[in-house]
Amino acid sequence: MWVSTKAQYGLRALIEIGRREGEAVPLKDVSERQGISQHYLEQIASNLRRAGFIKSIRGAHGGYRLARPAAAISAYDVVTAMEGSLAPVSCVEEDHTCNHQNVCGTQTLWHRVDAALRDVLGSTTLADLIVESEQLQHARLVQLEPSFPVA
């Protein structure tokens, strides 16, 4: 299973927009903070908007806001909206009929991998990712602060 940059950047953009709760966030800001091409980000934002994760705000102070609470958006929903199926092999996709299921020794393995992936992504919300990103940013800032010897 391979997660494309589209899905990775989609999650990163949602985290950036979600961190500024209630504010309309211009894509230019997301692009600069995340180091993602603005042109590519516009394509991703279009997909995120169509999937119902963000809404656009027009005007001088326009940009994007989350269309629903961050706690109501799972990583699984975002990744599958951007990627389609996340099945590690075609035989575990919901609409696939396997002709080898009586003789295949790996089918149960792939079902376990698929279930684990769905569980991890499904139980991780955008709110969780926002909190984690803020904790990481805080930890980095603490490491960068100069320490002064106490006399």
Backbone torsions as a table, in degrees:
resi	resn	phi	psi	omega
1	MET	NA	133.9	-178.2
2	TRP	-127.4	126.3	177.0
3	VAL	-98.0	122.0	-176.0
4	SER	-72.4	166.7	175.6
5	THR	-63.6	-28.7	179.1
6	LYS	-58.8	-46.2	179.2
7	ALA	-70.3	-41.9	179.3
8	GLN	-61.9	-48.2	-179.4
9	TYR	-68.8	-32.9	176.6
10	GLY	-60.5	-45.3	177.0
11	LEU	-64.5	-43.0	179.5
12	ARG	-62.3	-40.0	178.5
13	ALA	-65.4	-42.6	179.0
14	LEU	-63.4	-39.1	177.2
15	ILE	-61.8	-46.3	-179.0
16	GLU	-61.9	-43.6	179.0
17	ILE	-68.1	-42.2	-179.1
18	GLY	-67.0	-28.8	178.6
19	ARG	-65.9	-25.2	-179.5
20	ARG	-107.0	56.0	-175.1
21	GLU	-46.6	127.9	176.3
22	GLY	84.5	-18.9	179.7
23	GLU	-86.6	148.0	170.3
24	ALA	-83.8	121.0	-174.4
25	VAL	-105.7	117.1	177.6
26	PRO	-67.1	143.4	178.5
27	LEU	-60.4	-29.8	177.9
28	LYS	-58.4	-41.1	178.7
29	ASP	-65.0	-44.5	179.5
30	VAL	-62.4	-44.9	-179.8
31	SER	-57.8	-47.3	-178.2
32	GLU	-67.6	-45.3	-177.8
33	ARG	-68.7	-33.9	-175.3
34	GLN	-99.3	-7.8	179.9
35	GLY	67.0	38.6	179.9
36	ILE	-114.3	136.6	177.8
37	SER	-54.4	132.1	-179.1
38	GLN	-63.4	-36.7	179.2
39	HIS	-62.2	-46.3	178.9
40	TYR	-65.9	-38.9	179.4
41	LEU	-63.8	-34.2	177.0
42	GLU	-63.3	-39.5	176.9
43	GLN	-65.4	-42.6	179.7
44	ILE	-64.9	-44.0	179.5
45	ALA	-61.1	-36.6	177.3
46	SER	-61.4	-44.3	177.2
47	ASN	-64.7	-42.1	-179.7
48	LEU	-65.2	-37.0	178.6
49	ARG	-67.8	-45.8	178.4
50	ARG	-61.1	-32.9	179.9
51	ALA	-80.4	-6.5	175.8
52	GLY	86.9	18.5	179.8
53	PHE	-89.2	-32.0	-179.9
54	ILE	-132.0	161.6	172.6
55	LYS	-131.6	148.0	-177.9
56	SER	-92.3	144.2	177.7
57	ILE	-117.1	122.2	-178.6
58	ARG	-88.8	161.7	174.3
59	GLY	114.1	-177.4	-176.2
60	ALA	-60.5	-33.9	179.8
61	HIS	-110.6	38.0	-176.3
62	GLY	-81.9	178.4	-179.2
63	GLY	156.5	-142.9	-178.8
64	TYR	-127.9	145.5	172.9
65	ARG	-128.0	159.6	172.8
66	LEU	-66.0	141.0	-179.8
67	ALA	-85.4	-14.9	177.3
68	ARG	-149.2	167.2	-177.6
69	PRO	-59.6	145.5	-179.0
70	ALA	-58.9	-31.6	-179.9
71	ALA	-71.3	-14.3	-179.7
72	ALA	-98.2	5.6	179.9
73	ILE	-115.6	116.6	178.9
74	SER	-93.4	153.4	176.0
75	ALA	-60.4	-35.7	179.1
76	TYR	-60.7	-45.8	179.9
77	ASP	-60.0	-42.8	-178.5
78	VAL	-67.3	-48.7	-176.3
79	VAL	-64.2	-42.4	179.8
80	THR	-70.9	-30.3	176.0
81	ALA	-66.0	-34.3	-178.1
82	MET	-86.5	-31.0	-172.6
83	GLU	-105.2	-32.1	-166.8
84	GLY	91.9	-139.5	-177.9
85	SER	-66.1	142.5	175.0
86	LEU	-110.2	9.9	-178.8
87	ALA	-57.5	133.3	-178.5
88	PRO	-67.9	-26.5	175.8
89	VAL	-143.8	155.5	-174.0
90	SER	-63.8	-26.9	-175.1
91	CYS	-69.8	-13.0	177.9
92	VAL	-101.3	1.3	175.6
93	GLU	-67.9	146.1	-173.2
94	GLU	-57.2	-37.6	-175.2
95	ASP	-96.6	10.2	-176.3
96	HIS	-94.3	135.6	173.2
97	THR	-106.9	126.1	-177.3
98	CYS	-97.3	126.4	178.5
99	ASN	-82.3	-8.6	-174.8
100	HIS	-114.1	12.0	-172.0
101	GLN	-62.1	-23.3	178.6
102	ASN	-78.8	-19.9	-177.1
103	VAL	-119.3	-5.8	-176.5
104	CYS	-81.0	127.4	178.6
105	GLY	-91.4	-1.7	-175.3
106	THR	-112.3	-7.5	-174.2
107	GLN	-57.9	-43.1	-179.7
108	THR	-66.2	-34.7	175.9
109	LEU	-59.2	-49.3	-177.1
110	TRP	-66.7	-32.0	175.4
111	HIS	-67.2	-38.2	177.4
112	ARG	-66.9	-42.1	177.9
113	VAL	-61.0	-45.6	179.4
114	ASP	-61.2	-45.0	-179.7
115	ALA	-63.8	-41.3	179.7
116	ALA	-64.4	-42.4	178.7
117	LEU	-62.5	-46.8	178.2
118	ARG	-61.6	-39.1	-179.0
119	ASP	-65.3	-49.1	-178.3
120	VAL	-64.0	-50.6	-179.0
121	LEU	-68.7	-36.8	-178.7
122	GLY	-71.2	-27.8	-178.8
123	SER	-93.9	1.2	178.3
124	THR	-106.1	119.0	-180.0
125	THR	-98.0	164.4	174.9
126	LEU	-60.3	-36.2	177.5
127	ALA	-59.8	-41.6	177.0
128	ASP	-60.1	-45.6	-178.3
129	LEU	-66.4	-35.2	177.7
130	ILE	-64.6	-46.7	179.2
131	VAL	-60.7	-45.6	179.4
132	GLU	-61.2	-41.6	-178.8
133	SER	-67.3	-37.0	178.1
134	GLU	-68.4	-37.5	177.5
135	GLN	-65.4	-42.4	178.2
136	LEU	-63.3	-42.6	179.9
137	GLN	-63.8	-42.2	178.8
138	HIS	-62.7	-43.7	180.0
139	ALA	-61.9	-39.8	178.6
140	ARG	-65.4	-40.6	179.5
141	LEU	-65.2	-38.9	178.9
142	VAL	-64.0	-38.6	178.8
143	GLN	-66.6	-31.1	-177.6
144	LEU	-81.9	-18.2	-178.1
145	GLU	-66.8	133.5	178.3
146	PRO	-69.2	142.0	177.3
147	SER	-101.5	133.0	-179.4
148	PHE	-106.1	133.2	179.2
149	PRO	-65.7	140.2	177.9
150	VAL	-87.1	129.8	-176.9
151	ALA	-83.7	NA	NA
